[in-house]
Amino acid sequence: MREVRVDRYKEWAGELLPVAQEVLERWQPELASDARSDVLPSVAHSICITHTERLRAATTLLESGLGNHAAPFVRIAYEENIWIHYLASIDDPRLRNDLLYRLAGMNKMQRVSTQRDFFGPAEANATGFLPAAHDELAPQVEQNLVLFEELASKLNWPSQRQRGGPGRLPKIAWLANRRFGEKHPVHGFLAECSSQYVHFSAYQVTRGVKRGPDGRAQYSDPFQRGIDAGFAMGWMVELLIDCFLQARLWVSPNIDFQGEWLVHWPTQMKRIRSDLHAYGLPALIYAADLVKPE
């Protein structure tokens, strides 16, 4: 039976973080003379940074006795990995750039629209917008949507109906199939498990509740907290390594890895991953988790 030992996953995280940090200090994305020629190197580099910062944040939470609250980070890291692999699979850099810029534009316009709906147009100047700014931005939203759907057609995305309407992204399962080529057990497991931590779950909010000495309900069972903390630490280590090993092909495609320090860090990360897999990737639930403590 696989043991639940959060400290072991924490050790691998502690070993991995200095390696990742040194990589990021030495390893800068290659920038072409034309800034729009390909933004994938910078995007991949940015995702490597966020993976590293997120694992450091999870470690900080664990050291504070709150490592279980890092479990939702797994979903973010997994979706970033799926998306960066999908973006790298688009052969035409211009098409990939257009998609990234269009997505970013739609994200910004959605934020503006959501904010206006909540605060109202009269409050726009409180965040630095001119009074007429929202009205001027409205046509841009419609134009972005039209251009976005044109891109979706070029990329052979599922239909608007299958995506849930115009402007909607493909489901993560569709993107995962583009990466793995077929349904893959890792996607099925991580997509389902990570959703347990980002959506309401009656089981999740009641699983650790017990009566304390004073008769009040408490959520403090170390074993059950340890399951969530271990899930977070172990899978975040795995996902960071997965991201870094692939991203080196996109961030610095022209580096001679045989002649650079960069030849060593993939070996270090692969060894950590090998140890992690030999020990066992974290499970979502254990039999003992089904037994409420007295």
RAWO-V897154 format. One record per residue. N is the residue number from 1. PHI is phi in radians with two decimals (* if undefined). OMEGA is omega in whole degrees, -180 to 180 (999 if undefined). D_LAST is the distance of its C-alpha to the last C-alpha in whole Angstrom. Layout:
n->[N;N]
phi->[PHI;PHI]
omega->[OMEGA;OMEGA]
d_last->[D_LAST;D_LAST]
//
This chain:
n->[1;2;3;4;5;6;7;8;9;10;11;12;13;14;15;16;17;18;19;20;21;22;23;24;25;26;27;28;29;30;31;32;33;34;35;36;37;38;39;40;41;42;43;44;45;46;47;48;49;50;51;52;53;54;55;56;57;58;59;60;61;62;63;64;65;66;67;68;69;70;71;72;73;74;75;76;77;78;79;80;81;82;83;84;85;86;87;88;89;90;91;92;93;94;95;96;97;98;99;100;101;102;103;104;105;106;107;108;109;110;111;112;113;114;115;116;117;118;119;120;121;122;123;124;125;126;127;128;129;130;131;132;133;134;135;136;137;138;139;140;141;142;143;144;145;146;147;148;149;150;151;152;153;154;155;156;157;158;159;160;161;162;163;164;165;166;167;168;169;170;171;172;173;174;175;176;177;178;179;180;181;182;183;184;185;186;187;188;189;190;191;192;193;194;195;196;197;198;199;200;201;202;203;204;205;206;207;208;209;210;211;212;213;214;215;216;217;218;219;220;221;222;223;224;225;226;227;228;229;230;231;232;233;234;235;236;237;238;239;240;241;242;243;244;245;246;247;248;249;250;251;252;253;254;255;256;257;258;259;260;261;262;263;264;265;266;267;268;269;270;271;272;273;274;275;276;277;278;279;280;281;282;283;284;285;286;287;288;289;290;291;292;293;294]
phi->[*;-1.23;-1.42;-1.73;-2.24;-1.05;-1.06;-1.18;-1.13;-1.12;-1.10;-1.16;-1.08;-1.14;-1.38;-1.37;-1.03;-1.10;-1.13;-1.07;-1.13;-1.16;-1.03;-1.16;-1.25;-1.69;-1.99;-1.91;-1.14;-1.33;-1.95;-1.36;-1.09;-1.62;-1.06;-1.65;-1.14;-2.95;-1.69;-1.00;-0.98;-1.20;-1.16;-1.10;-1.11;-1.09;-1.19;-1.06;-1.10;-1.15;-1.04;-1.14;-1.12;-1.20;-1.18;-1.15;-1.11;-1.12;-1.12;-1.08;-1.08;-1.10;-1.16;-1.61;1.40;-2.15;-1.06;-1.10;-1.38;-1.53;-0.98;-1.07;-1.05;-1.06;-1.10;-1.07;-1.09;-1.13;-1.14;-1.08;-1.12;-1.09;-1.19;-1.18;-1.16;-1.13;-1.05;-1.16;-1.37;-1.40;-1.20;-1.51;-1.03;-1.17;-1.17;-1.12;-1.05;-1.04;-1.12;-1.09;-1.18;-1.18;-1.09;-1.09;-1.10;-1.17;-1.04;-1.16;-1.12;-1.14;-1.11;-1.08;-1.12;-1.10;-1.14;-1.15;-1.07;-1.46;-1.49;1.57;-1.11;-1.20;-1.63;-1.03;-1.18;-1.16;-1.90;1.63;-1.49;-1.25;-0.92;-1.62;-1.06;-1.11;-1.15;-1.25;-1.39;-0.95;-1.07;-1.13;-1.08;-1.13;-1.13;-1.02;-1.14;-1.10;-1.14;-1.09;-1.20;-1.12;-1.12;-1.01;-1.19;-1.08;-1.55;1.01;-1.25;-1.00;-1.11;-0.98;-1.08;-1.19;-1.51;1.70;2.23;-1.11;1.47;-1.56;-1.48;-1.11;-1.15;-1.07;-1.12;-1.13;-1.13;-1.09;-1.16;-1.16;-1.31;-1.53;1.50;-2.91;-1.06;-2.17;-1.07;-1.09;-1.11;-1.00;-1.24;-1.20;-1.09;-1.27;-1.12;-1.18;-1.17;-1.08;-1.74;-1.98;-2.10;-1.06;-2.41;-1.07;-1.08;-1.11;-1.45;-1.96;-1.12;-1.83;-1.35;-2.57;-1.58;-1.45;-0.98;-1.58;1.57;-1.48;-1.21;-2.32;-2.12;-2.60;-1.21;-1.08;-1.10;-1.24;-1.13;-1.13;-1.06;-1.19;-1.14;-1.15;-1.01;-1.12;-1.16;-1.13;-1.29;-1.21;-1.09;-1.06;-1.23;-1.11;-1.10;-1.01;-1.16;-1.11;-1.10;-1.41;-1.16;-1.08;-1.35;-1.80;-1.29;-2.35;-1.15;-1.76;-1.28;-1.46;-1.13;-1.32;-1.95;-2.18;-1.02;-1.06;-1.22;-1.49;-1.18;-1.07;-1.11;-1.10;-1.17;-1.13;-1.18;-1.08;-1.11;-1.07;-1.09;-1.07;-1.19;-1.14;-1.27;2.12;-1.14;-1.09;-1.51;-1.57;-2.59;-2.13;-0.98;-1.11;-1.22;-1.48;-1.79;-1.25;-1.16;-1.24]
omega->[179;180;176;-179;-177;-177;-180;178;178;179;179;177;179;178;-176;-173;178;178;-180;-179;179;176;-176;179;-176;-165;-179;-180;178;-179;178;-179;176;-174;-179;-176;176;-179;-178;179;-180;179;179;178;179;180;174;178;-177;175;-178;180;-179;178;177;178;179;178;178;177;-180;180;178;-178;-176;-177;179;-179;176;-176;179;179;-177;-179;-180;-178;-179;-179;177;180;180;-178;-178;175;179;180;-180;-179;177;-172;-176;-179;-179;179;178;178;-180;180;-179;-179;179;178;179;179;179;177;-179;-179;178;177;179;-179;-180;-180;180;-180;-177;-174;-177;-177;-177;-178;-174;-175;178;178;173;179;172;-176;-175;-172;-176;179;180;-179;-176;179;179;178;-179;180;178;-177;179;-180;178;-179;174;177;180;178;179;-177;179;177;173;-178;177;-180;180;180;178;177;180;179;-179;-179;173;177;-178;178;179;179;180;178;176;-180;-172;180;180;176;-174;-177;179;180;-178;-179;-174;180;-179;-177;-177;179;178;-175;-177;176;-180;178;178;178;-177;-176;179;-170;-177;-175;175;179;177;-179;-178;178;-180;178;178;173;-171;-178;-176;-178;-177;173;-180;177;-179;179;178;177;-179;-174;-177;-178;177;174;180;-176;177;180;179;-179;-176;-176;179;-174;-179;178;-176;-176;-177;-175;-176;179;173;-175;179;-177;-176;174;-177;178;-173;-173;175;178;178;-179;179;179;176;179;179;178;-179;-179;179;178;-179;175;-175;174;179;-176;177;-178;-179;180;-179;-178;178;177;178;999]
d_last->[24;24;22;20;22;23;25;28;28;29;32;33;33;35;37;38;39;42;43;43;44;47;48;48;50;53;52;54;55;58;60;63;66;65;62;62;62;59;56;53;53;52;50;48;49;47;44;44;43;41;39;39;38;35;34;35;33;30;30;30;27;25;27;26;22;22;23;21;24;27;26;28;31;31;32;35;36;36;38;41;41;42;44;46;47;48;50;52;52;55;58;60;59;61;59;56;57;58;54;53;55;55;51;51;53;51;48;50;52;48;47;50;50;47;47;50;49;46;48;52;55;56;53;54;56;53;52;56;57;60;61;62;60;57;60;62;59;58;61;59;56;58;60;57;56;59;59;56;56;59;57;55;58;59;56;55;52;51;52;51;50;48;47;46;49;52;51;47;46;46;42;40;40;44;44;42;44;47;46;45;47;45;41;39;36;35;36;34;31;31;33;30;27;28;29;25;25;28;28;25;22;20;18;18;17;14;13;11;10;7;8;10;11;14;12;13;12;12;13;13;11;13;13;14;16;18;18;20;22;23;24;26;28;29;30;32;34;35;36;38;40;41;42;44;46;47;48;50;53;53;53;56;57;60;59;60;57;58;60;58;55;53;53;50;47;47;47;44;42;43;41;38;38;38;36;33;34;34;31;29;29;26;24;22;19;18;16;13;13;12;9;6;4;0]
//
